[in-house]
Amino acid sequence: MLSPPLLKVQKLKLYFNYMHASSVLQYFQFLFIPFYTVFSLFLSC
């Protein structure tokens, strides 16, 4: 078994990884929507 402090650190690491992943996904979504609209407009011409 892990000691409680180490377990706490691992939980924090998991939490930060989760936060980082969600922010990266939001950032990609934020970038993807304008690119996609421009691309679809370009294709429809």
C-alpha positions as CSV (number, residue, x, y, z in Angstrom):
1,M,0.0,0.0,0.0
2,L,1.1,3.6,-0.6
3,S,1.5,5.9,2.2
4,P,-1.2,8.6,2.6
5,P,0.9,11.6,1.6
6,L,2.1,9.8,-1.6
7,L,-1.5,8.8,-2.4
8,K,-2.5,12.5,-2.0
9,V,0.3,13.5,-4.4
10,Q,-0.8,11.0,-7.0
11,K,-4.4,12.2,-6.7
12,L,-3.2,15.7,-7.3
13,K,-1.1,14.6,-10.3
14,L,-4.2,12.8,-11.8
15,Y,-6.3,15.9,-11.1
16,F,-3.7,18.2,-12.9
17,N,-3.5,15.8,-15.8
18,Y,-7.2,15.8,-16.1
19,M,-7.4,19.6,-16.0
20,H,-4.6,19.9,-18.6
21,A,-6.3,17.5,-20.9
22,S,-9.7,19.2,-20.7
23,S,-8.1,22.6,-21.3
24,V,-6.2,21.3,-24.3
25,L,-9.4,19.8,-25.7
26,Q,-11.2,23.1,-25.3
27,Y,-8.3,24.9,-27.0
28,F,-8.4,22.5,-29.9
29,Q,-12.2,22.9,-30.2
30,F,-11.8,26.7,-30.1
31,L,-9.2,26.5,-32.9
32,F,-11.0,23.8,-34.9
33,I,-14.4,25.6,-35.3
34,P,-13.1,28.6,-37.3
35,F,-10.8,26.5,-39.4
36,Y,-13.6,24.1,-40.2
37,T,-16.0,27.0,-41.2
38,V,-13.3,28.5,-43.4
39,F,-12.5,25.2,-44.9
40,S,-16.2,24.4,-45.7
41,L,-16.7,27.9,-47.2
42,F,-13.6,27.3,-49.3
43,L,-15.0,24.0,-50.5
44,S,-18.4,25.4,-51.3
45,C,-17.0,28.0,-53.6
